[in-house]
């Protein structure tokens, strides 16, 4: 099966520094932050040292990915998709660790398939949506495509791993859009989720449902079409209270409640967000300096090496460094979109957008989480947060981006 995966005939590797510059900046910022959080720990047991090792491994993986044949990825996209579904389902056979079943355990090796699965998921959707030719009509087969794309995030949600499931779901829309699907179809997909949120307030709910009816009457004359889509929105809004009680885990409900009002439980579920906001605000524009963050080093801030590392950056390096992170993200997205527009092959162009969306959504959701704008979901920041499997996943993603740009433009 894997014969032809690599092509080593060309030994020269071209690096697109214009795309890799933000990644280098993120890695440097991450190393600086981890050197601070690890300052009171012995060097060889610190996350700083371990991250340096993961960077070396990541660079090696990035180099190896440059020899991967994109045509091979396209040919076996569906097989990879089925394989990752099998691996995700296999996690339910593993023991429960810290309340979840996210890992496949092989002796002393713990493998989390949902991390590598992000790349496979993007590859699978990029081919699936581009192979489907009728992109301006809402058909039963289109519904089937969406249902297939929803299976991996639903499995991950059940593990439970809400943060990773949200990342998977957030990739569907940009890939759909770049695959040339009609924007009307994409909006119809978003509406049921808005209906779920709208059901929390009776006035907003009625206003929203009236808008849905108005929109359906404008875009299509078919009565069946109107009834079908209105029924979907009605159903999702009615089932929301049931899902809140019977589907969401208790800790997931608490995270949403603490998101709405973190001060309702300041020493419990709201503690992380409150401490994060204090940490962010205390840094000012220039920050307190590396190793000088009181919130960080007095250990008021939880999971400071991973999920809340941006809070550490804000306290010790200030809003100035946060601005660099955001500007680097804008730079990265701009050039990826620019390159994607130049690529004539639909699959590779969509793959480029999907990989870019993965990096983008991780950063945006994490920043929203630590600032109280989004519920706490436990998502790391690409190349800044400490983490081996996630760092390797991002390295593969950036490697594929560099590979695609070099070989298809």
C-alpha positions in Angstrom: 0.0 0.0 0.0 2.7 2.5 1.0 4.9 1.8 -2.1 5.3 5.1 -3.9 4.6 7.2 -0.9 8.0 8.9 -1.1 10.0 10.2 -4.0 13.7 10.7 -3.1 14.9 11.4 -6.6 15.1 15.1 -5.9 17.5 15.6 -3.0 17.2 19.4 -2.9 14.6 20.8 -0.6 13.2 24.3 -1.3 12.0 26.2 1.8 9.3 28.8 1.5 10.5 31.2 4.2 7.6 33.5 3.5 5.3 30.9 4.9 7.6 29.4 7.5 8.5 32.8 9.1 5.4 32.9 11.4 6.1 29.2 12.4 9.7 30.1 13.3 8.4 33.1 15.3 5.9 30.9 17.2 8.5 28.3 18.0 10.9 30.9 19.4 8.1 32.5 21.5 7.1 29.0 22.7 10.7 28.2 23.7 11.0 31.5 25.6 7.8 30.9 27.5 8.7 27.3 28.4 12.1 28.4 29.6 10.3 30.7 32.0 7.8 28.1 33.2 10.5 25.5 33.6 13.0 27.8 35.5 12.6 26.0 38.8 12.8 22.5 37.4 16.0 20.5 36.6 17.0 21.0 33.0 16.6 17.4 31.7 13.2 16.9 33.3 11.8 20.3 32.2 9.2 20.9 29.5 11.8 23.3 28.0 14.3 20.5 27.3 11.6 18.1 26.1 10.2 20.7 23.7 13.7 21.2 22.3 13.8 17.5 21.5 10.4 17.6 19.9 11.5 20.5 17.8 14.4 18.4 16.5 12.1 15.6 15.8 9.6 18.0 14.2 12.3 19.4 11.8 13.2 15.8 10.8 9.5 15.0 10.1 9.1 18.3 8.2 12.1 17.3 6.0 10.8 13.8 5.4 7.4 15.2 4.4 9.0 17.1 1.6 9.5 13.8 -0.2 5.9 12.7 0.1 4.1 12.4 -3.2 0.8 14.4 -3.1 -0.6 12.1 -5.8 -0.2 9.2 -3.5 -2.1 11.0 -0.7 -4.9 11.8 -3.2 -5.1 8.1 -4.4 -5.4 6.7 -0.9 -7.3 9.5 0.8 -10.4 7.4 1.3 -8.5 4.4 2.7 -6.7 6.7 5.1 -10.1 8.2 6.1 -11.5 4.7 6.9 -8.3 3.8 8.7 -8.5 6.8 11.0 -12.2 6.0 11.7 -11.1 2.5 12.8 -8.4 3.9 15.1 -10.7 6.4 16.6 -13.3 3.7 17.4 -10.4 1.5 18.8 -9.9 4.0 21.6 -13.1 2.8 23.3 -11.4 -0.5 23.9 -8.7 1.2 25.9 -8.9 1.9 29.7 -10.3 5.2 30.9 -7.5 7.7 31.7 -8.5 10.9 33.6 -12.1 10.4 32.6 -11.6 9.9 28.9 -10.7 7.2 26.3 -8.5 9.1 23.8 -5.5 6.8 23.6 -4.5 3.5 22.0 -2.1 1.9 24.4 0.6 -0.4 23.1 2.7 -1.4 26.1 4.3 1.8 27.3 3.4 3.7 24.1 0.3 6.0 24.2 -1.0 7.0 20.8 -3.8 9.6 20.4 -5.2 9.0 16.9 -7.3 12.1 17.0 -4.1 14.2 16.7 -2.7 12.6 13.6 -6.3 12.2 12.5 -6.6 16.0 11.9 -4.3 15.7 8.9 -6.0 12.6 7.6 -9.4 14.2 8.1 -8.4 17.2 6.1 -7.1 15.0 3.3 -10.3 12.9 3.3 -12.6 15.9 3.2 -10.5 17.6 0.5 -11.0 14.7 -1.8 -14.5 13.9 -0.8 -15.8 17.4 -1.4 -13.9 17.9 -4.6 -15.0 14.6 -6.1 -18.6 15.6 -5.6 -19.6 17.6 -8.7 -23.1 19.0 -8.0 -22.3 21.9 -5.7 -25.2 24.2 -6.1 -28.1 21.9 -5.0 -29.1 20.5 -1.6 -29.5 16.7 -2.4 -29.7 13.5 -0.4 -26.2 12.7 -1.5 -25.0 16.1 -0.2 -26.6 15.2 3.2 -24.7 11.9 3.0 -21.4 13.7 2.5 -22.0 16.0 5.5 -23.0 13.0 7.7 -19.7 11.2 6.7 -17.8 14.3 7.6 -19.5 14.5 11.0 -18.6 10.9 12.0 -15.0 11.6 13.2 -15.9 14.7 15.4 -18.8 12.8 16.9 -16.6 9.9 17.9 -14.0 12.3 19.4 -16.8 14.1 21.2 -17.9 10.8 22.7 -14.4 10.0 24.0 -14.9 12.8 25.4 -12.6 15.5 23.9 -14.7 18.6 23.2 -11.8 20.8 22.1 -10.5 18.4 19.4 -14.1 17.7 18.2 -14.6 21.5 17.8 -11.4 21.7 15.7 -12.7 18.9 13.4 -16.0 20.6 13.0 -14.5 24.0 12.3 -12.5 22.5 9.3 -15.7 21.5 7.4 -16.9 25.0 6.4 -13.6 26.4 5.0 -13.0 23.1 3.0 -16.6 23.2 1.7 -16.2 26.8 0.7 -12.9 26.3 -1.1 -14.3 23.3 -2.9 -16.7 25.7 -4.7 -19.9 24.7 -3.0 -22.7 27.2 -3.2 -22.6 29.7 -0.3 -26.4 29.1 0.1 -25.7 25.4 1.0 -23.0 26.4 3.5 -25.4 28.9 5.2 -28.1 26.2 5.4 -25.6 24.0 7.2 -24.8 26.7 9.8 -28.4 27.7 10.5 -29.2 24.6 12.7 -26.3 25.4 15.0 -27.5 29.0 15.3 -31.0 27.6 16.1 -29.5 25.6 19.0 -27.9 28.7 20.5 -31.1 30.8 19.8 -33.2 28.3 21.8 -31.6 29.6 25.0 -33.7 32.9 24.8 -37.3 32.9 23.7 -37.3 36.4 22.1 -34.1 35.8 20.1 -35.4 32.4 19.2 -38.6 33.7 17.6 -36.7 36.5 15.8 -34.2 33.9 14.4 -36.9 31.4 13.3 -38.7 34.2 11.4 -35.5 35.1 9.7 -35.0 31.4 8.7 -38.4 31.3 7.2 -37.8 34.5 5.3 -34.5 33.3 4.0 -35.9 29.9 2.8 -38.7 31.7 0.9 -36.2 33.9 -0.9 -33.7 31.2 -2.0 -36.0 28.4 -3.1 -39.6 28.1 -4.4 -40.1 24.4 -3.5 -42.5 23.9 -0.5 -40.7 20.6 0.3 -37.4 22.4 0.5 -38.8 25.0 2.8 -40.5 22.5 5.1 -37.5 20.2 5.2 -35.0 22.9 6.3 -37.4 24.6 8.6 -38.0 21.3 10.3 -34.3 20.7 10.7 -33.9 24.0 12.5 -37.0 23.4 14.6 -35.8 19.9 15.5 -32.3 21.1 16.6 -33.7 23.9 18.7 -36.2 21.5 20.4 -33.6 18.8 21.1 -31.1 21.2 22.6 -32.5 21.0 26.1 -32.4 17.2 25.9 -28.8 17.2 24.6 -27.8 19.6 27.4 -29.0 17.2 30.1 -28.4 13.8 28.5 -25.6 14.1 26.0 -23.1 16.7 27.4 -20.9 15.4 30.1 -21.1 17.2 33.5 -17.7 18.9 33.1 -18.7 20.1 29.6 -21.9 21.7 31.0 -19.9 23.3 33.8 -17.4 24.8 31.3 -20.2 26.4 29.3 -21.8 27.8 32.5 -18.4 29.2 33.7 -18.0 30.7 30.2 -21.2 32.6 30.5 -20.4 33.7 34.0 -17.0 32.6 35.4 -17.6 34.5 38.6 -20.6 32.2 39.5 -18.0 29.6 40.6 -14.7 31.6 41.1 -13.0 28.8 43.0 -14.3 26.0 40.9 -15.1 25.9 37.2 -14.5 29.6 36.7 -11.1 29.6 38.3 -9.1 28.9 35.2 -10.7 31.7 33.1 -10.5 34.2 36.0 -6.9 33.6 36.7 -6.1 33.7 33.0 -7.8 37.1 32.5 -5.9 38.4 35.6 -2.6 37.1 34.1 -3.3 38.6 30.7 -4.2 42.0 32.2 -1.2 42.1 34.5 1.4 42.0 31.7 0.5 45.4 30.2 2.0 46.3 26.8 5.7 45.2 27.3 5.2 42.5 30.0 6.9 42.0 33.3 9.9 40.2 31.8 10.8 36.5 31.4 10.6 34.7 34.8 9.0 37.7 36.5 5.3 36.8 36.0 3.8 36.5 39.5 0.6 34.8 38.3 2.7 32.2 36.5 5.4 31.5 39.1 3.1 31.6 42.1 1.1 28.9 40.3 -2.2 30.8 40.2 -2.4 30.0 36.5 -3.3 26.3 35.7 -1.8 24.2 32.8 0.6 27.0 32.0 2.8 24.9 29.7 0.0 23.9 27.3 -3.5 25.3 27.2 -2.8 28.7 28.9 0.7 29.3 27.6 -0.5 32.4 25.8 -1.5 33.8 29.2 2.1 33.3 30.3 3.3 35.1 27.1 1.0 38.0 27.8 2.1 38.4 31.4 5.8 38.1 30.8 6.2 39.5 27.2 3.2 41.8 27.1 0.6 42.7 24.5 3.4 43.6 22.2 4.3 39.9 21.7 0.6 39.0 21.5 0.3 41.5 18.6 3.3 39.8 16.9 1.5 36.4 17.3 -1.7 37.8 15.7 0.1 39.7 12.9 2.1 36.6 12.1 -1.1 34.6 11.9 -2.6 37.2 9.5 0.7 37.0 7.4 0.5 33.2 7.4 -3.2 33.0 6.3 -2.7 35.7 3.6 0.2 33.9 1.9 -1.5 30.5 2.2 -4.7 31.9 0.5 -2.5 33.6 -2.1 -0.7 30.3 -3.0 -3.9 28.3 -2.9 -5.5 30.7 -5.5 -2.5 30.0 -7.8 -2.8 26.2 -7.7 -4.9 24.8 -10.5 -5.4 21.4 -9.0 -8.6 21.6 -6.8 -7.6 18.8 -4.4 -4.2 20.3 -3.5 -5.5 23.8 -3.3 -8.3 22.7 -0.9 -5.7 20.6 1.1 -3.6 23.8 1.5 -6.6 25.7 2.8 -7.6 22.9 5.2 -4.1 22.7 6.7 -4.0 26.5 7.1 -7.5 26.3 8.8 -6.2 23.8 11.3 -3.4 26.1 12.5 -5.7 29.2 12.4 -8.6 27.6 14.3 -6.3 26.3 17.1 -4.8 29.8 17.7 -8.1 31.7 17.5 -10.1 29.2 19.7 -7.3 29.1 22.3 -7.0 32.9 22.4 -10.8 33.1 22.8 -10.7 30.5 25.5 -8.0 32.2 27.7 -9.7 35.6 27.4 -13.1 34.4 28.4 -14.7 34.9 24.9 -15.1 31.1 24.4 -15.6 28.2 26.8 -12.5 26.4 28.1 -11.9 23.5 25.7 -8.3 22.4 26.4 -6.7 23.3 23.1 -3.0 23.9 22.7 -1.4 26.6 20.5 0.6 25.4 17.5 4.4 25.5 18.0 4.0 27.5 21.2 2.4 25.1 23.6 4.3 22.1 25.0 3.2 18.8 23.6 4.9 16.0 21.5 2.1 14.5 19.4 0.5 17.9 18.7 3.9 19.4 17.7 4.5 16.5 15.3 1.0 16.9 13.8 1.6 20.6 13.2 5.1 19.7 11.7 3.4 17.3 9.3 0.9 20.0 8.4 3.5 22.6 7.7 5.6 20.1 5.8 2.7 19.3 3.5 2.1 23.0 3.0 5.7 23.6 1.9 5.6 20.4 -0.2 2.4 21.5 -2.0 3.6 25.1 -2.7 6.9 23.8 -4.1 5.5 21.2 -6.4 2.2 22.7 -7.6 3.1 26.4 -8.3 
